[in-house]
Amino acid sequence: MVINTAATSFVKTMQRIFTEMVRIMIKSQLQAIGVFALSAVLAGSVSGRADMSQSPTKELLSDMASVSPAHCIAGHRVGQIVLAVNNNGTFGTGFRVAQQDCFTGENVPSCEYPKGSHVQYLFAGAFWIGAVIGRDTVCTVGADGWTTVREFFPDEEPFGLMVYRSLINPDAPEFQNAISEEDYICVYTDTFTEGIGSDPFSLPHHPLFVEVTESSYAWSYSYAEDFVLFDYQIKNIGGRLLENVYMGIYVDADVCFDCTNGYSDDLCGFLHTYPSTYGSCEYIDTVNIAWIADNDGDPAQVPAPHVTATRMIRTPSDSLDVAFNWWISNPAASRDFGPRHRSPWRDFGTGGLGTPEGDVNKYYIMSNGEFDYDQAYTATITPNDSLWLYPNQEDAGSFADGFDTRYLLSFGPFDIRPEQTLPISFAYVAGSNLHNRDHLDNFDNLPGNPDEYYANLDFSDLATNATWASWIYDNPGVDTDLNGYRGKSRICCTDSIVHEVDTTINGEDTVIVEVQYTACDTFWYEGDGVPDFRGAAPPPAPDFWVESSVGALKIRFNGLRSETTRDVFSRLLDFEGYRVYVGRDTRNASFSLMASYDRMDYNKFVFDNGANAPPYWIIRDVPYTLEQLRCLYGESCDDTTFNPLDYVIFDPYEHPEFPESTFYFAKQDNNTSELGVDTPIRKIYPDQPYPSSLIPDSAQAEELTENGYLKYFEYEVVIDGLLPAAEWYVNVTAFDYGSPQSGLSALETSKTVGVDSAFALSGWAEVQTKNLDVFVYPNPYRIDGDYRGRGFEGRNPHIIRPPDRTRVIHFANLPPKCTIRIFTLDGDLVRELVHDRSPSDPQASHDEWNMITRNTQMVVSGLYYWTVEDEDGRVQTGKLAIIM
């Protein structure tokens, strides 16, 4: 495997060096060389896969000088899969043009899973489309993955800019027309021609004249946090018919923590079906997902045990041909490999069997109808195989146990008339723990025993997430267009009665056995074919604020939207409660539950007489309040002696009038419902009656807080015992009771979305009231203090920096608006920081210095003094020692 990866690594390294040289040239010679010449330089390198972080500016048709495409990259971050999307027909960062997120200014991981792990599962993906126009075969690709071909571009600003929408906050402008918690919408075309390099066969780019409107959607809910949905609308904006159109999604994964040399051990395959259950019924679910994973999950390094995949969930027609092709690109022709049918034979003209260069070869790959065998089976193909070409045996074993692999999932044919628009939708899905920790030696089964290797892989989470992706795209059993069709369903029967009927057939006495099913349920597994792009959602998270004091944080929140928003599916007010979390960084696993409140309610489990595996208990209703249960099963609604928890599974309630009705009860969540008693959360205005209007602008003045919120929904909790010197991350979530009768667990808003942070130090109000002086810590700062190891600096998982760029000196008790200056003892200015915060900001009285001078150098050991000057010209001073 080392021999096989050396050439690839060298080529990729040289490509990255070349790209960096071009970046330098851009900075120093942009005006001299002109945009057109720069484009030609970038487009001309075809020696290996390009890590193009800076890509050519291309012109619309023939007017290069007047067009500057509005390139943008954005990151889906609300779920556990963090995925970059671009407005040039690609996703991931491998083929990006913009460097930082267009909406946040932050760096964007290519595809990090789970969030905060820094483990990458994608180099890049791209959209491909090919068609026959007259007698020509033409393809357009976001990127071809190996050469520097880039053929989709957005318009110039403002027309080509990406659009962001979100359902998180109904009061925000991005809420309008939002589909998910994180929508990104962009438009790009293939109509640029000049400045695009020719393909390896010296053929120039010929546009199909298509316009693509791409929308991507992400959610934070537990059942939807592991995938991103993509919806493409492809429009023919030219004047000619596009015939025999094929489309494809190209993916090059590169699974690794540090991908400098770790991308050459990936395995690729296709999962057609997977066993699933509904109740006690088992069935085989069709999932149809193309996947790539690390070959062994890197157990000896930073683990990468998970898997990502592509699932097509909508194509322009149900009767299209689908193809799955994978290949290994390599500058050495003998190692440029991909499975190929013996007949019909096609010569790519490159000497290799893998990489399809040029429009005609790309079109062939999309339209060949092949379903390649999984990569792990490469070494099992025999010389006399009737279907597949015999792989080069010098490399077959290396290919089979992992290589730098990529795949194309494609479909067609169909026609697109001028001005016609056709849709496609797919999901990019992650699944956890493909590699089972109980089988750490599973990799030893490759290349010789792929069947045993597969037996030790666990695709269950990937299959489940892929199914949920298809269900959110098109809700099962929902008649979206109201035409009477609700989709496809299965019948799950759990009990039956056998009847024997005596009869005479052809003069002979015969016993006919009839089976009558007595307990059946309809399970909808596919929708009506009309996209919904929605799923069950928790109540909106409350608005919250953090007030700091020494050793404690007071968290205040308002739950108007949380408690009054109806579920999009059931239309019920399914709010159940709140949870307050505090963590040391923004990773999901870092947060600890500090306080919770949930309503007092109970699930009723009903004994199902038709069960085939008694005792079989089911939930048919939403949770009941204690008052409801007393009214139903107590002596009266005021019967305080009735306690639903007295009836458990082994001693259930039997209805006195209906003996066949047998129940037991269980809490929905913990029933920590007495505010200020069994939960530290309390109402700020406990005597405030329910408001006269739920619209603050229409409510009475005495019903509103000083900030215009309804008092009835105001809560607070104090978290004390916190280390003042540390930064604490805070969030307040809302959750519902789920849908117990359908098996959907309670849903909670994300712990990692909407996080606020604060230090448990005096807030501005206390600083002002007590006239507290500014102070600095740690003082002295010691290089041997191991502040990073002790968790005082460099904890944010989304920022990876070397140690000398994570060191921090803190300033506390600052005015909200002031200027901080650090000087040497000789009076030389080392650094100036402008501190500008709102007085209500929990960090209004805190700021940090990263110990970098104004000359971008690391500070040296010595004594320094600092000044803090507020808006009124008041100056405070102090000394600081740094021991490096």
Residue, then its C-alpha position, 0 to 999 in steps of 0.5 A: m500500500v505504501i508503494n501504491t500511495a507514493a506517486t499519488s501523494f507526490v502529485k497531490t503535494m506538488q499540486r498544492i505547492f503549485t496552488e500556493m505559488v499561484r496564490i502568491m502571484i495573485k497577491s503580488q501581480l494581479q493587476a499586472i497579469g490581469v484576471f484572464a491570464l490568471s484564469a488561464v494559469l490556474a486552469g492549465s494544470v492537469s497533473g493531479r487532483a487539485d486542492m483548489s482553494q483559489s480558483p479561476t475567475k471566469e467570464l460569462l460567455s465572452d465578456m470576461a472583464s465585466v464579470s466577477p463571480a460572487h463565490c461563496i462557501a457556507g457551513h451546515r453546523v446545526g447538526q452533528i454532521v458539519l458540511a461545507v457547501n459552495n455556489n459552484g456546483t460542489f460541496g466540501t472544501g476541496f473545490r472551493v473558491a471562497q476561503q471563509d464562511c460568507f455568513t460568519g467569516e469562520n473557517v469551514p470544515s469540509c465534512e466533520y463528523p461528529k461535530g467537534s471531533h476534527v475528523q474529516y469524512l470528505f475531500a469534496g463532492a461535485f454535481w455532474i450533468g451530461a447530454v446529447i445536443g444534436r450530434d455532440t456529447v457535452c458534459t458540465v461538472g462542478a469539478d472532475g476531481w482530478t484535473t482543474v476542470r471547473e465549469f459551474f460559476p455563480d453570477e456577480e454580486p448581488f445576483g450570485l450571492m448565497v442566501y441563508r434562511s432558518l426556522i430557528n427564530p420566527d422573529a428573524p428576517e431569515f425565517q421567511n420561506a425557510i424550510s429547515e433550521e439551516d437553509y443555503i440557497c444558491v444559483y449557478t450556471d455553466t455559461f462561462t466559456e473563456g478562461i476555462g482550460s481545455d480538457p486533457f484531449s485539448l477540447p474546450h468547454h462547451p456549455l449545456f446552458v443549464e442554470v442550477t438552483e441548489s438548496s441544502y437543508a439541515w436540522s439539529y433534531s435527534y433523528a435528523e442531525d446526521f444528514v444534509l438534504f440537497d435539492y437541485q432544480i436544473k433549468n435549460i436556459g438555452g435554445r436547444l433540446l438536451e437529449n439523453v440527459y444523465m446526472g451524477i453526484y461525484v464524491d471523493a471522501d478522504v477519511c482522516f483526522d490529519c489528511t496530510n498523508g492519510y487519504s489513501d486507505d479508504l474503502c467504497g461500496f454500495l448498500h442496496t438493502y438493510p433489515s428493519t423492523y416495525g413493532s414486532c414485524e421484520y422487513i427488508d428496507t431499500v436504502n440504496i446508498a453509496w458509501i466511503a469509510d476508512n478501511d479500519g477506522d484508525p483505531a491506533q490514531v485519532p479514531a475515524p470509525h464512522v461512515t458517510a454516504t450519498r442517497m438519491i431520494r428524487t430523480p426526474s422519473d421513477s423509471l431511470d437507469v441508475a449507475f454506481n461507479w468507483w475508481i482510483s485516480n493515479p498518474a501511473a496508468s497501471r494504477d488508475f483503476g476502476p471496475r469495468h465490464r468486459s463488454p462493451w469495451r471503452d478505451f478512455g485514451t489515458g491508458g488507465l481503467g479508472t479516471p474518465e477524462g473528457d466530456v465523452n468519457k464522463y458521459y460514458i461513466m454516467s450512462n454505462g448502467e454499471f453497478d460496480y462491485d464493492q472495493a473490498y472484493t477487488a482481489t476476488i475477481t477471477p480471470n474467467d469472470s464473465l462480467w468484470l475485467y480481471p484486475n491487475q494482480e500486482d495492485a488488486g490486493s492494495f486496491a481491495d484493502g483501501f486506497d484513494t477512492r472516489y465514486l459517482l452515483s448517476f442516473g438517466p436518461f431524460d430530456i430537458r426542453p428549453e425553459q424546462t426545469l427538472p428536479i433532483s434531490f439527494a442526502y449526504v448522510a453520516g452513520s456512526n460506528l461502522h467499525n465495531r470496537d469488538h472487532l478491532d482486528n477486522f481489517d486483517n480479513l482484507p484482502g482475502n476474506p471480504d465476506e468476513y470483513y463485511a460481517n463485522l461492519d455495522f451499517s445500522d445507524l447509516a441505514t436508519n439515518a438514510t431512511w429518515a432523510s427520505w422520510i423528511y424529504d417526503n413524509p410517509g403517509v402524508d397526502t401533501d397535494l390532497n389528491g387522495y394518495r398517501g404513499k406506500s405502506r406495509i401491513c404489520c400483523t401481530d396476531s391471528i386466529v386459525h380456522e378449520v373449515d370442513t368442505t368437499i372438493n371433487g367428492e372428497d372430504t377436505v379441511i381448509v385451513e384459514v388464517q384470520y389476522t386479528a391485530c394488524d397495523t398499517f406502516w407507511y414507509e414512503g410518501d406520496g411523491v410530493p416533496d415535504f422537506r419537513g420533519a417533527a420538530p421540538p418547540p423553539a428554544p427560549d430566548f435567554w440572557v446570562e448575568s455574571s457574578v463572582g463564581a456564579l451565572k444567573i441565566r434568565f429566559n423567556g419561554l413564550r415561543s417554546e410554550t405556545t408553538r404547535d407541532v407542525f405535524s400533530r398541531l398539538l401544543d407538545f411542549e414538555g419542558y426546559r433544560v439548562y446546560v453549562g460546558r467548558d467548550t461548544r462540543n455536544a459532549s462537553f455540556s452538563l445538565m445543570a437544571s431542568y423543568d418538565r411538566m407533570d404528565y404520564n404515558k398510559f401503556v395499554f395491554d394489546n390482546g393481539a400481541n404475539a409476544p405478551p406481555y406486549w404494551i403499546i402507547r396510543d395517546v399523548p401523555y395525560t396530566l394527573e388531573q386527566l387521569r384522576c377524572l378518568y380512573g379515580e373516584s372523581c376529578d378531585d380524588t387525591t388518593f389516585n396515584p398513576l404510579d401505583y400501577v406498574i407493568f407487573d401490577p397494572y390497573e384493570h378497569p372495573e367496567f371494562p375488564e379487557s382494558t388493562f393499563y399501567f402508567a409511567k412518567q413522561d420524563n422526570n416530572t420535575s414540575e414544582l418550580g423552585v422546589d424540585t428544580p432550581i428553575r423558578k418563575i421570576y413573576p410567580d403571581q403573574p396571571y396568564p397574559s391577555s394576549l400572546i402578542p407582546d405588542s397587544a398585551q397590557a403594560e403591566e404584563l410586560t418586562e422592561n424589555g418588552y417580554l411577557k412576564y408570565f413566561e419569564y424564568e431564571v436559574v442561578i448556577d453557582g460554584l463555578l471557577p471564575a477564571a474559566e470561560w463557561y458556555v451556556n445554553v437553554t433548550a426546550f423539549d417536547y414529549g415526542s410521539p410515543q404512540s409512533g415510537l418517536s422519542a422526545l425531541e430537544t433543541s440543539k445544545t450547540v446552537g445558540v450558545d452564549s458564553a461568560f466568565a463567572l466574574s463581576g458583570w458590568a452592573e456590579v463593576q459599576t455599582k461597586n466601582l471595581d478596578v480592572f485586573v489582569y490574570p494570570n499574572p504572572y503568566r508562566i509558560d510552564g503553567d500548563y494553562r492549555g492542559r488545565g483547560f484555561e486556554g485553547r479549548n474551543p474545538h472549532i479553532i485548531r491552532p498551535p500552542d503559541r497561538t492559543r495563549v491568553i491573558h485576561f482583562a476583567n472588570l472592564p468598562p463595556k467600551c474602552t481601549i486596552r494598551i500594553f507597553t514595555l517598561d520603556g514605553d513602546l506600544v506592544r499591542e492595542l485592543v479596542h473593547d466594544r460591547s453592549p452593557s448587557d453582554p455577559q462579556a461586557s467586562h471581560d476581554e483577552w489578549n492573545m500575547i501577540t504583538r502589533n507586529t504579529q510576533m509572540v511576546v517575549s519574557g519581561l515586565y509590561y504595564w497596561t492601561v485601560e481608557d474608557e469613553d470618558g477618558r478615565v485611565q486605569t493602569g497596572k503591571l504584568a509579568i510574562i515568564m516564557 
